[in-house]
Structures are given as structure tokens and as C-alpha cells.
Amino acid sequence: MIDIKLLRESPDLVRASQSARGEDVTLVDRVIAADENRRSAIVEFEALKAEQNALSKSVG
């Protein structure tokens, strides 16, 4: 399994590895895009959770 940190920091290296093995290099870009979507969803979730906690304190 490829470390997501390696994909983020050295996508060209992973693309070269994929190409050398005859695999689809666009997979690297799709994984990076999915990771970015995941990370932004987590940030949004955490912000909403903090807002919910603040509202809960003001009500309770």
C-alpha cells in the first residue's frame, strides 16, 4: 500500500512508479483529488462540530 503522505509530497515519483509498472498514472491524480475532498470534508465537519458545541453550551 502506498502512503498517502508520499502521494501528497511526491506525486511525480508515484506517477513514474505507476508508469514503470505499466499501470494507469491518472490513478495518482484521482487519489490525490479524493484525498483533498476527504480533508476538506473533515475540516468542514470539525467546524460544524465546534459550532454545535458552542450552541449547546449557550442553550444548556
CHARMM-style PDB file with segment names, atoms N, HN, CA, C and O in Angstrom:
ATOM      1  N   MET     1       0.840  -1.169   0.000  1.00  0.00      PROA
ATOM      2  CA  MET     1       0.000   0.000   0.000  1.00  0.00      PROA
ATOM      3  C   MET     1       0.891   1.240   0.000  1.00  0.00      PROA
ATOM      4  O   MET     1       1.921   1.277   0.673  1.00  0.00      PROA
ATOM      5  N   ILE     2       0.487   2.244  -0.754  1.00  0.00      PROA
ATOM      6  HN  ILE     2      -0.349   2.214  -1.301  1.00  0.00      PROA
ATOM      7  CA  ILE     2       1.255   3.477  -0.877  1.00  0.00      PROA
ATOM      8  C   ILE     2       0.801   4.451   0.214  1.00  0.00      PROA
ATOM      9  O   ILE     2      -0.395   4.641   0.437  1.00  0.00      PROA
ATOM     10  N   ASP     3       1.763   5.052   0.877  1.00  0.00      PROA
ATOM     11  HN  ASP     3       2.735   4.898   0.695  1.00  0.00      PROA
ATOM     12  CA  ASP     3       1.482   6.029   1.922  1.00  0.00      PROA
ATOM     13  C   ASP     3       0.901   7.294   1.292  1.00  0.00      PROA
ATOM     14  O   ASP     3       1.461   7.828   0.335  1.00  0.00      PROA
ATOM     15  N   ILE     4      -0.224   7.774   1.830  1.00  0.00      PROA
ATOM     16  HN  ILE     4      -0.679   7.341   2.608  1.00  0.00      PROA
ATOM     17  CA  ILE     4      -0.875   8.964   1.279  1.00  0.00      PROA
ATOM     18  C   ILE     4       0.034  10.185   1.384  1.00  0.00      PROA
ATOM     19  O   ILE     4      -0.032  11.086   0.548  1.00  0.00      PROA
ATOM     20  N   LYS     5       0.875  10.213   2.403  1.00  0.00      PROA
ATOM     21  HN  LYS     5       0.928   9.481   3.082  1.00  0.00      PROA
ATOM     22  CA  LYS     5       1.819  11.325   2.564  1.00  0.00      PROA
ATOM     23  C   LYS     5       2.798  11.356   1.389  1.00  0.00      PROA
ATOM     24  O   LYS     5       3.134  12.428   0.884  1.00  0.00      PROA
ATOM     25  N   LEU     6       3.251  10.189   0.959  1.00  0.00      PROA
ATOM     26  HN  LEU     6       2.978   9.319   1.368  1.00  0.00      PROA
ATOM     27  CA  LEU     6       4.141  10.106  -0.199  1.00  0.00      PROA
ATOM     28  C   LEU     6       3.427  10.608  -1.451  1.00  0.00      PROA
ATOM     29  O   LEU     6       4.020  11.313  -2.268  1.00  0.00      PROA
ATOM     30  N   LEU     7       2.168  10.249  -1.598  1.00  0.00      PROA
ATOM     31  HN  LEU     7       1.686   9.676  -0.934  1.00  0.00      PROA
ATOM     32  CA  LEU     7       1.391  10.718  -2.749  1.00  0.00      PROA
ATOM     33  C   LEU     7       1.281  12.237  -2.751  1.00  0.00      PROA
ATOM     34  O   LEU     7       1.426  12.871  -3.796  1.00  0.00      PROA
ATOM     35  N   ARG     8       1.024  12.820  -1.588  1.00  0.00      PROA
ATOM     36  HN  ARG     8       0.906  12.305  -0.739  1.00  0.00      PROA
ATOM     37  CA  ARG     8       0.887  14.275  -1.491  1.00  0.00      PROA
ATOM     38  C   ARG     8       2.212  14.986  -1.763  1.00  0.00      PROA
ATOM     39  O   ARG     8       2.245  15.995  -2.467  1.00  0.00      PROA
ATOM     40  N   GLU     9       3.296  14.462  -1.206  1.00  0.00      PROA
ATOM     41  HN  GLU     9       3.269  13.642  -0.633  1.00  0.00      PROA
ATOM     42  CA  GLU     9       4.588  15.147  -1.277  1.00  0.00      PROA
ATOM     43  C   GLU     9       5.364  14.868  -2.560  1.00  0.00      PROA
ATOM     44  O   GLU     9       6.120  15.724  -3.020  1.00  0.00      PROA
ATOM     45  N   SER    10       5.190  13.688  -3.143  1.00  0.00      PROA
ATOM     46  HN  SER    10       4.576  12.992  -2.770  1.00  0.00      PROA
ATOM     47  CA  SER    10       5.960  13.311  -4.337  1.00  0.00      PROA
ATOM     48  C   SER    10       5.079  12.615  -5.372  1.00  0.00      PROA
ATOM     49  O   SER    10       5.311  11.451  -5.700  1.00  0.00      PROA
ATOM     50  N   PRO    11       4.075  13.314  -5.884  1.00  0.00      PROA
ATOM     51  CA  PRO    11       3.191  12.651  -6.844  1.00  0.00      PROA
ATOM     52  C   PRO    11       3.910  12.222  -8.123  1.00  0.00      PROA
ATOM     53  O   PRO    11       3.559  11.207  -8.725  1.00  0.00      PROA
ATOM     54  N   ASP    12       4.919  12.996  -8.538  1.00  0.00      PROA
ATOM     55  HN  ASP    12       5.204  13.820  -8.050  1.00  0.00      PROA
ATOM     56  CA  ASP    12       5.651  12.629  -9.760  1.00  0.00      PROA
ATOM     57  C   ASP    12       6.404  11.314  -9.590  1.00  0.00      PROA
ATOM     58  O   ASP    12       6.490  10.517 -10.524  1.00  0.00      PROA
ATOM     59  N   LEU    13       6.942  11.092  -8.408  1.00  0.00      PROA
ATOM     60  HN  LEU    13       6.872  11.739  -7.649  1.00  0.00      PROA
ATOM     61  CA  LEU    13       7.639   9.842  -8.117  1.00  0.00      PROA
ATOM     62  C   LEU    13       6.674   8.657  -8.205  1.00  0.00      PROA
ATOM     63  O   LEU    13       7.011   7.612  -8.760  1.00  0.00      PROA
ATOM     64  N   VAL    14       5.487   8.831  -7.657  1.00  0.00      PROA
ATOM     65  HN  VAL    14       5.214   9.680  -7.206  1.00  0.00      PROA
ATOM     66  CA  VAL    14       4.494   7.756  -7.685  1.00  0.00      PROA
ATOM     67  C   VAL    14       3.991   7.543  -9.109  1.00  0.00      PROA
ATOM     68  O   VAL    14       3.774   6.405  -9.527  1.00  0.00      PROA
ATOM     69  N   ARG    15       3.804   8.637  -9.860  1.00  0.00      PROA
ATOM     70  HN  ARG    15       3.980   9.561  -9.520  1.00  0.00      PROA
ATOM     71  CA  ARG    15       3.392   8.508 -11.269  1.00  0.00      PROA
ATOM     72  C   ARG    15       4.440   7.724 -12.061  1.00  0.00      PROA
ATOM     73  O   ARG    15       4.097   6.861 -12.869  1.00  0.00      PROA
ATOM     74  N   ALA    16       5.716   8.029 -11.826  1.00  0.00      PROA
ATOM     75  HN  ALA    16       5.994   8.730 -11.170  1.00  0.00      PROA
ATOM     76  CA  ALA    16       6.797   7.322 -12.527  1.00  0.00      PROA
ATOM     77  C   ALA    16       6.776   5.843 -12.174  1.00  0.00      PROA
ATOM     78  O   ALA    16       6.993   4.992 -13.037  1.00  0.00      PROA
ATOM     79  N   SER    17       6.519   5.538 -10.921  1.00  0.00      PROA
ATOM     80  HN  SER    17       6.343   6.229 -10.220  1.00  0.00      PROA
ATOM     81  CA  SER    17       6.443   4.143 -10.486  1.00  0.00      PROA
ATOM     82  C   SER    17       5.271   3.434 -11.162  1.00  0.00      PROA
ATOM     83  O   SER    17       5.399   2.298 -11.619  1.00  0.00      PROA
ATOM     84  N   GLN    18       4.136   4.114 -11.219  1.00  0.00      PROA
ATOM     85  HN  GLN    18       4.032   5.037 -10.848  1.00  0.00      PROA
ATOM     86  CA  GLN    18       2.962   3.537 -11.880  1.00  0.00      PROA
ATOM     87  C   GLN    18       3.263   3.276 -13.359  1.00  0.00      PROA
ATOM     88  O   GLN    18       2.938   2.216 -13.894  1.00  0.00      PROA
ATOM     89  N   SER    19       3.882   4.249 -13.997  1.00  0.00      PROA
ATOM     90  HN  SER    19       4.146   5.110 -13.562  1.00  0.00      PROA
ATOM     91  CA  SER    19       4.209   4.130 -15.415  1.00  0.00      PROA
ATOM     92  C   SER    19       5.186   2.987 -15.666  1.00  0.00      PROA
ATOM     93  O   SER    19       5.032   2.239 -16.632  1.00  0.00      PROA
ATOM     94  N   ALA    20       6.189   2.846 -14.802  1.00  0.00      PROA
ATOM     95  HN  ALA    20       6.314   3.453 -14.018  1.00  0.00      PROA
ATOM     96  CA  ALA    20       7.195   1.787 -14.960  1.00  0.00      PROA
ATOM     97  C   ALA    20       6.566   0.405 -14.853  1.00  0.00      PROA
ATOM     98  O   ALA    20       7.052  -0.555 -15.449  1.00  0.00      PROA
ATOM     99  N   ARG    21       5.477   0.311 -14.085  1.00  0.00      PROA
ATOM    100  HN  ARG    21       5.082   1.092 -13.600  1.00  0.00      PROA
ATOM    101  CA  ARG    21       4.798  -0.980 -13.931  1.00  0.00      PROA
ATOM    102  C   ARG    21       3.686  -1.171 -14.957  1.00  0.00      PROA
ATOM    103  O   ARG    21       2.979  -2.179 -14.940  1.00  0.00      PROA
ATOM    104  N   GLY    22       3.538  -0.188 -15.854  1.00  0.00      PROA
ATOM    105  HN  GLY    22       4.112   0.631 -15.868  1.00  0.00      PROA
ATOM    106  CA  GLY    22       2.519  -0.292 -16.890  1.00  0.00      PROA
ATOM    107  C   GLY    22       1.116  -0.022 -16.373  1.00  0.00      PROA
ATOM    108  O   GLY    22       0.131  -0.444 -16.978  1.00  0.00      PROA
ATOM    109  N   GLU    23       1.029   0.673 -15.268  1.00  0.00      PROA
ATOM    110  HN  GLU    23       1.829   1.016 -14.776  1.00  0.00      PROA
ATOM    111  CA  GLU    23      -0.270   0.988 -14.666  1.00  0.00      PROA
ATOM    112  C   GLU    23      -0.714   2.389 -15.082  1.00  0.00      PROA
ATOM    113  O   GLU    23       0.070   3.171 -15.619  1.00  0.00      PROA
ATOM    114  N   ASP    24      -1.974   2.686 -14.828  1.00  0.00      PROA
ATOM    115  HN  ASP    24      -2.611   2.051 -14.392  1.00  0.00      PROA
ATOM    116  CA  ASP    24      -2.575   3.961 -15.183  1.00  0.00      PROA
ATOM    117  C   ASP    24      -2.067   5.064 -14.253  1.00  0.00      PROA
ATOM    118  O   ASP    24      -2.295   5.012 -13.044  1.00  0.00      PROA
ATOM    119  N   VAL    25      -1.379   6.062 -14.816  1.00  0.00      PROA
ATOM    120  HN  VAL    25      -1.193   6.104 -15.798  1.00  0.00      PROA
ATOM    121  CA  VAL    25      -0.824   7.143 -13.996  1.00  0.00      PROA
ATOM    122  C   VAL    25      -1.892   8.127 -13.541  1.00  0.00      PROA
ATOM    123  O   VAL    25      -1.671   8.863 -12.579  1.00  0.00      PROA
ATOM    124  N   THR    26      -3.044   8.161 -14.204  1.00  0.00      PROA
ATOM    125  HN  THR    26      -3.224   7.564 -14.986  1.00  0.00      PROA
ATOM    126  CA  THR    26      -4.107   9.079 -13.781  1.00  0.00      PROA
ATOM    127  C   THR    26      -4.707   8.656 -12.447  1.00  0.00      PROA
ATOM    128  O   THR    26      -5.381   9.446 -11.784  1.00  0.00      PROA
ATOM    129  N   LEU    27      -4.465   7.428 -12.061  1.00  0.00      PROA
ATOM    130  HN  LEU    27      -3.918   6.787 -12.598  1.00  0.00      PROA
ATOM    131  CA  LEU    27      -4.938   6.957 -10.759  1.00  0.00      PROA
ATOM    132  C   LEU    27      -4.341   7.802  -9.636  1.00  0.00      PROA
ATOM    133  O   LEU    27      -5.007   8.070  -8.636  1.00  0.00      PROA
ATOM    134  N   VAL    28      -3.105   8.214  -9.798  1.00  0.00      PROA
ATOM    135  HN  VAL    28      -2.564   7.997 -10.610  1.00  0.00      PROA
ATOM    136  CA  VAL    28      -2.436   9.044  -8.783  1.00  0.00      PROA
ATOM    137  C   VAL    28      -3.203  10.351  -8.601  1.00  0.00      PROA
ATOM    138  O   VAL    28      -3.463  10.770  -7.473  1.00  0.00      PROA
ATOM    139  N   ASP    29      -3.564  10.990  -9.707  1.00  0.00      PROA
ATOM    140  HN  ASP    29      -3.353  10.649 -10.623  1.00  0.00      PROA
ATOM    141  CA  ASP    29      -4.301  12.250  -9.632  1.00  0.00      PROA
ATOM    142  C   ASP    29      -5.686  12.053  -9.024  1.00  0.00      PROA
ATOM    143  O   ASP    29      -6.161  12.900  -8.267  1.00  0.00      PROA
ATOM    144  N   ARG    30      -6.323  10.951  -9.348  1.00  0.00      PROA
ATOM    145  HN  ARG    30      -5.937  10.263  -9.963  1.00  0.00      PROA
ATOM    146  CA  ARG    30      -7.653  10.679  -8.779  1.00  0.00      PROA
ATOM    147  C   ARG    30      -7.570  10.448  -7.279  1.00  0.00      PROA
ATOM    148  O   ARG    30      -8.439  10.895  -6.531  1.00  0.00      PROA
ATOM    149  N   VAL    31      -6.533   9.755  -6.835  1.00  0.00      PROA
ATOM    150  HN  VAL    31      -5.827   9.391  -7.442  1.00  0.00      PROA
ATOM    151  CA  VAL    31      -6.361   9.510  -5.395  1.00  0.00      PROA
ATOM    152  C   VAL    31      -6.058  10.818  -4.668  1.00  0.00      PROA
ATOM    153  O   VAL    31      -6.586  11.062  -3.584  1.00  0.00      PROA
ATOM    154  N   ILE    32      -5.218  11.651  -5.256  1.00  0.00      PROA
ATOM    155  HN  ILE    32      -4.789  11.453  -6.137  1.00  0.00      PROA
ATOM    156  CA  ILE    32      -4.897  12.941  -4.641  1.00  0.00      PROA
ATOM    157  C   ILE    32      -6.153  13.809  -4.550  1.00  0.00      PROA
ATOM    158  O   ILE    32      -6.387  14.448  -3.524  1.00  0.00      PROA
ATOM    159  N   ALA    33      -6.957  13.838  -5.601  1.00  0.00      PROA
ATOM    160  HN  ALA    33      -6.767  13.319  -6.434  1.00  0.00      PROA
ATOM    161  CA  ALA    33      -8.197  14.621  -5.583  1.00  0.00      PROA
ATOM    162  C   ALA    33      -9.156  14.090  -4.522  1.00  0.00      PROA
ATOM    163  O   ALA    33      -9.784  14.871  -3.808  1.00  0.00      PROA
ATOM    164  N   ALA    34      -9.271  12.778  -4.417  1.00  0.00      PROA
ATOM    165  HN  ALA    34      -8.761  12.143  -4.998  1.00  0.00      PROA
ATOM    166  CA  ALA    34     -10.144  12.181  -3.404  1.00  0.00      PROA
ATOM    167  C   ALA    34      -9.646  12.516  -2.002  1.00  0.00      PROA
ATOM    168  O   ALA    34     -10.445  12.774  -1.103  1.00  0.00      PROA
ATOM    169  N   ASP    35      -8.333  12.513  -1.816  1.00  0.00      PROA
ATOM    170  HN  ASP    35      -7.683  12.303  -2.547  1.00  0.00      PROA
ATOM    171  CA  ASP    35      -7.762  12.859  -0.510  1.00  0.00      PROA
ATOM    172  C   ASP    35      -8.040  14.318  -0.168  1.00  0.00      PROA
ATOM    173  O   ASP    35      -8.358  14.637   0.977  1.00  0.00      PROA
ATOM    174  N   GLU    36      -7.923  15.204  -1.152  1.00  0.00      PROA
ATOM    175  HN  GLU    36      -7.664  14.945  -2.083  1.00  0.00      PROA
ATOM    176  CA  GLU    36      -8.220  16.622  -0.914  1.00  0.00      PROA
ATOM    177  C   GLU    36      -9.685  16.807  -0.534  1.00  0.00      PROA
ATOM    178  O   GLU    36     -10.002  17.582   0.368  1.00  0.00      PROA
ATOM    179  N   ASN    37     -10.579  16.093  -1.224  1.00  0.00      PROA
ATOM    180  HN  ASN    37     -10.321  15.464  -1.957  1.00  0.00      PROA
ATOM    181  CA  ASN    37     -12.005  16.161  -0.890  1.00  0.00      PROA
ATOM    182  C   ASN    37     -12.248  15.658   0.525  1.00  0.00      PROA
ATOM    183  O   ASN    37     -13.016  16.256   1.278  1.00  0.00      PROA
ATOM    184  N   ARG    38     -11.599  14.572   0.882  1.00  0.00      PROA
ATOM    185  HN  ARG    38     -10.975  14.087   0.270  1.00  0.00      PROA
ATOM    186  CA  ARG    38     -11.739  13.998   2.220  1.00  0.00      PROA
ATOM    187  C   ARG    38     -11.258  14.973   3.283  1.00  0.00      PROA
ATOM    188  O   ARG    38     -11.918  15.177   4.302  1.00  0.00      PROA
ATOM    189  N   ARG    39     -10.102  15.571   3.031  1.00  0.00      PROA
ATOM    190  HN  ARG    39      -9.566  15.405   2.203  1.00  0.00      PROA
ATOM    191  CA  ARG    39      -9.541  16.509   4.009  1.00  0.00      PROA
ATOM    192  C   ARG    39     -10.419  17.746   4.167  1.00  0.00      PROA
ATOM    193  O   ARG    39     -10.599  18.232   5.284  1.00  0.00      PROA
ATOM    194  N   SER    40     -10.963  18.256   3.082  1.00  0.00      PROA
ATOM    195  HN  SER    40     -10.816  17.862   2.175  1.00  0.00      PROA
ATOM    196  CA  SER    40     -11.833  19.430   3.191  1.00  0.00      PROA
ATOM    197  C   SER    40     -13.141  19.072   3.886  1.00  0.00      PROA
ATOM    198  O   SER    40     -13.695  19.896   4.614  1.00  0.00      PROA
ATOM    199  N   ALA    41     -13.642  17.860   3.674  1.00  0.00      PROA
ATOM    200  HN  ALA    41     -13.191  17.191   3.083  1.00  0.00      PROA
ATOM    201  CA  ALA    41     -14.854  17.416   4.372  1.00  0.00      PROA
ATOM    202  C   ALA    41     -14.600  17.308   5.872  1.00  0.00      PROA
ATOM    203  O   ALA    41     -15.470  17.649   6.674  1.00  0.00      PROA
ATOM    204  N   ILE    42     -13.429  16.842   6.250  1.00  0.00      PROA
ATOM    205  HN  ILE    42     -12.723  16.565   5.598  1.00  0.00      PROA
ATOM    206  CA  ILE    42     -13.079  16.740   7.671  1.00  0.00      PROA
ATOM    207  C   ILE    42     -13.008  18.130   8.296  1.00  0.00      PROA
ATOM    208  O   ILE    42     -13.495  18.336   9.408  1.00  0.00      PROA
ATOM    209  N   VAL    43     -12.407  19.080   7.591  1.00  0.00      PROA
ATOM    210  HN  VAL    43     -12.011  18.913   6.688  1.00  0.00      PROA
ATOM    211  CA  VAL    43     -12.313  20.453   8.100  1.00  0.00      PROA
ATOM    212  C   VAL    43     -13.712  21.030   8.295  1.00  0.00      PROA
ATOM    213  O   VAL    43     -13.997  21.645   9.323  1.00  0.00      PROA
ATOM    214  N   GLU    44     -14.578  20.833   7.311  1.00  0.00      PROA
ATOM    215  HN  GLU    44     -14.346  20.333   6.476  1.00  0.00      PROA
ATOM    216  CA  GLU    44     -15.954  21.329   7.412  1.00  0.00      PROA
ATOM    217  C   GLU    44     -16.686  20.660   8.572  1.00  0.00      PROA
ATOM    218  O   GLU    44     -17.399  21.323   9.326  1.00  0.00      PROA
ATOM    219  N   PHE    45     -16.512  19.361   8.714  1.00  0.00      PROA
ATOM    220  HN  PHE    45     -15.933  18.822   8.103  1.00  0.00      PROA
ATOM    221  CA  PHE    45     -17.139  18.624   9.808  1.00  0.00      PROA
ATOM    222  C   PHE    45     -16.691  19.162  11.160  1.00  0.00      PROA
ATOM    223  O   PHE    45     -17.512  19.382  12.050  1.00  0.00      PROA
ATOM    224  N   GLU    46     -15.392  19.372  11.310  1.00  0.00      PROA
ATOM    225  HN  GLU    46     -14.725  19.193  10.587  1.00  0.00      PROA
ATOM    226  CA  GLU    46     -14.854  19.869  12.578  1.00  0.00      PROA
ATOM    227  C   GLU    46     -15.391  21.266  12.894  1.00  0.00      PROA
ATOM    228  O   GLU    46     -15.678  21.570  14.051  1.00  0.00      PROA
ATOM    229  N   ALA    47     -15.528  22.112  11.878  1.00  0.00      PROA
ATOM    230  HN  ALA    47     -15.295  21.865  10.937  1.00  0.00      PROA
ATOM    231  CA  ALA    47     -16.071  23.458  12.089  1.00  0.00      PROA
ATOM    232  C   ALA    47     -17.530  23.376  12.533  1.00  0.00      PROA
ATOM    233  O   ALA    47     -17.942  24.092  13.446  1.00  0.00      PROA
ATOM    234  N   LEU    48     -18.302  22.518  11.900  1.00  0.00      PROA
ATOM    235  HN  LEU    48     -17.968  21.936  11.159  1.00  0.00      PROA
ATOM    236  CA  LEU    48     -19.704  22.348  12.281  1.00  0.00      PROA
ATOM    237  C   LEU    48     -19.832  21.752  13.676  1.00  0.00      PROA
ATOM    238  O   LEU    48     -20.727  22.121  14.436  1.00  0.00      PROA
ATOM    239  N   LYS    49     -18.954  20.850  14.001  1.00  0.00      PROA
ATOM    240  HN  LYS    49     -18.227  20.550  13.384  1.00  0.00      PROA
ATOM    241  CA  LYS    49     -18.958  20.242  15.335  1.00  0.00      PROA
ATOM    242  C   LYS    49     -18.648  21.295  16.403  1.00  0.00      PROA
ATOM    243  O   LYS    49     -19.281  21.318  17.458  1.00  0.00      PROA
ATOM    244  N   ALA    50     -17.684  22.157  16.129  1.00  0.00      PROA
ATOM    245  HN  ALA    50     -17.169  22.139  15.271  1.00  0.00      PROA
ATOM    246  CA  ALA    50     -17.340  23.228  17.067  1.00  0.00      PROA
ATOM    247  C   ALA    50     -18.514  24.188  17.233  1.00  0.00      PROA
ATOM    248  O   ALA    50     -18.804  24.641  18.340  1.00  0.00      PROA
ATOM    249  N   GLU    51     -19.183  24.493  16.127  1.00  0.00      PROA
ATOM    250  HN  GLU    51     -18.948  24.125  15.228  1.00  0.00      PROA
ATOM    251  CA  GLU    51     -20.364  25.366  16.189  1.00  0.00      PROA
ATOM    252  C   GLU    51     -21.475  24.716  17.013  1.00  0.00      PROA
ATOM    253  O   GLU    51     -22.120  25.380  17.824  1.00  0.00      PROA
ATOM    254  N   GLN    52     -21.691  23.441  16.806  1.00  0.00      PROA
ATOM    255  HN  GLN    52     -21.167  22.902  16.147  1.00  0.00      PROA
ATOM    256  CA  GLN    52     -22.706  22.711  17.567  1.00  0.00      PROA
ATOM    257  C   GLN    52     -22.371  22.726  19.060  1.00  0.00      PROA
ATOM    258  O   GLN    52     -23.251  22.940  19.893  1.00  0.00      PROA
ATOM    259  N   ASN    53     -21.120  22.502  19.391  1.00  0.00      PROA
ATOM    260  HN  ASN    53     -20.404  22.328  18.714  1.00  0.00      PROA
ATOM    261  CA  ASN    53     -20.701  22.520  20.794  1.00  0.00      PROA
ATOM    262  C   ASN    53     -20.916  23.899  21.419  1.00  0.00      PROA
ATOM    263  O   ASN    53     -21.360  24.005  22.562  1.00  0.00      PROA
ATOM    264  N   ALA    54     -20.601  24.948  20.668  1.00  0.00      PROA
ATOM    265  HN  ALA    54     -20.240  24.862  19.740  1.00  0.00      PROA
ATOM    266  CA  ALA    54     -20.788  26.308  21.177  1.00  0.00      PROA
ATOM    267  C   ALA    54     -22.269  26.593  21.405  1.00  0.00      PROA
ATOM    268  O   ALA    54     -22.641  27.187  22.417  1.00  0.00      PROA
ATOM    269  N   LEU    55     -23.105  26.174  20.474  1.00  0.00      PROA
ATOM    270  HN  LEU    55     -22.803  25.692  19.652  1.00  0.00      PROA
ATOM    271  CA  LEU    55     -24.549  26.389  20.623  1.00  0.00      PROA
ATOM    272  C   LEU    55     -25.108  25.567  21.778  1.00  0.00      PROA
ATOM    273  O   LEU    55     -25.992  26.029  22.499  1.00  0.00      PROA
ATOM    274  N   SER    56     -24.606  24.375  21.954  1.00  0.00      PROA
ATOM    275  HN  SER    56     -23.887  23.999  21.369  1.00  0.00      PROA
ATOM    276  CA  SER    56     -25.058  23.524  23.060  1.00  0.00      PROA
ATOM    277  C   SER    56     -24.729  24.164  24.405  1.00  0.00      PROA
ATOM    278  O   SER    56     -25.528  24.097  25.339  1.00  0.00      PROA
ATOM    279  N   LYS    57     -23.559  24.780  24.501  1.00  0.00      PROA
ATOM    280  HN  LYS    57     -22.911  24.835  23.742  1.00  0.00      PROA
ATOM    281  CA  LYS    57     -23.169  25.444  25.748  1.00  0.00      PROA
ATOM    282  C   LYS    57     -24.061  26.652  26.030  1.00  0.00      PROA
ATOM    283  O   LYS    57     -24.414  26.914  27.180  1.00  0.00      PROA
ATOM    284  N   SER    58     -24.424  27.387  24.971  1.00  0.00      PROA
ATOM    285  HN  SER    58     -24.137  27.174  24.037  1.00  0.00      PROA
ATOM    286  CA  SER    58     -25.253  28.574  25.178  1.00  0.00      PROA
ATOM    287  C   SER    58     -26.687  28.209  25.559  1.00  0.00      PROA
ATOM    288  O   SER    58     -27.353  28.976  26.254  1.00  0.00      PROA
ATOM    289  N   VAL    59     -27.166  27.061  25.118  1.00  0.00      PROA
ATOM    290  HN  VAL    59     -26.625  26.437  24.553  1.00  0.00      PROA
ATOM    291  CA  VAL    59     -28.517  26.603  25.447  1.00  0.00      PROA
ATOM    292  C   VAL    59     -28.536  25.946  26.822  1.00  0.00      PROA
ATOM    293  O   VAL    59     -29.434  26.190  27.628  1.00  0.00      PROA
ATOM    294  N   GLY    60     -27.550  25.122  27.074  1.00  0.00      PROA
ATOM    295  HN  GLY    60     -26.820  24.924  26.419  1.00  0.00      PROA
ATOM    296  CA  GLY    60     -27.538  24.312  28.289  1.00  0.00      PROA
ATOM    297  C   GLY    60     -26.927  25.014  29.417  1.00  0.00      PROA
ATOM    298  OT1 GLY    60     -26.842  24.462  30.514  1.00  0.00      PROA
TER     299      GLY     60
END
